[in-house]
Amino acid sequence: MPLHLTKVAFACPSVDHLAQRLRDRAEAGPLVVTTRYLPKRHAEVAGPEGEGSLFWILKHQLVARSPIIGFGEADDGRVAIHLDPALVLVQARPKRAHQGWRYLEAADAPVDLGGGAGGLEVMPPALVGRLAELALI
């Protein structure tokens, strides 16, 4: 089972803003998030299955995830976490904000919206975020 990371979507007021930020950064080149240290369990996050994701915390809730492609070195000597630019909405789950990143076991990860979620995958992310805030989804 893959291991995931969680991170606060700093200065993002909405899921739409986060999605646009990721799209803009992906247009400028490979989408990376940098960190000071390589996660000790990085092999479990982006191992042979390559199924680990970075779950985004927005307004004290896990709301979306970006699949992790792998780890590398950034220009300034920091560690680069390479992300897939696709933002996958997940069933919102409360999560306290924290600094840096934290691990999230696969068993504790929220499920993706879509598939059998009753059309939620075609709703605007802002509406999905608002419904999640109201605990309606």
Secondary structure as UniProt FT lines:
FT   STRAND          3..8
FT   TURN            10..11
FT   HELIX           15..27
FT   STRAND          32..35
FT   TURN            40..41
FT   HELIX           42..45
FT   TURN            48..49
FT   STRAND          53..58
FT   TURN            59..60
FT   STRAND          61..73
FT   TURN            75..76
FT   STRAND          79..83
FT   STRAND          88..94
FT   STRAND          101..105
FT   HELIX           106..108
FT   HELIX           120..122
FT   HELIX           125..133
FT   TURN            134..135
//
